[in-house]
């Protein structure tokens, strides 16, 4: 279930979408993964801090070119960068 939910999050919060823009802006106010979980829960996503951290670790391990394409200037990418830093 978590994997499917993370795929839905990635699809909905990547690129030029309303959720992407709102998430990219909100990430600056997050202090922990729990903040991200709460933000996403309020928008109908059932993910845990562990789900998010696992996704960030997977993104971190991806080849550099693939990473850049996957996380460049969108809400999902901003979220993954935040999680890798914290």
C-alpha positions, 0 to 999 in steps of 0.5 A, a space after each residue: 500500500 505504501 509503495 502505491 501511495 508513494 507512486 501516487 504522491 510522486 505523480 501528483 506532486 511532480 512537474 507543473 501541478 497544483 500540488 507540486 507548487 503548494 508542496 514546494 512552497 510548504 517544504 520551507 516551513 517543515 522542520 521534520 518528516 512529521 511535518 511533511 506527513 501531516 501536510 500530505 495527510 491533510 491532502 489525502 495521502 496516507 504515508 509515514 515518515 518511514 515511507 518518505 525517508 525510504 523514498 528519499 534514500 532511493 532517490 539519493 541512490 539513483 544515478 545523478 542524471 536520473 536524480 536531476 530529471 526526477 527532482 528538478 524544481 517540483 514539489 516532490 523533488 523539494 520534499 526529497 531534498 529536504 528529507 535527505 538533508 534532515 
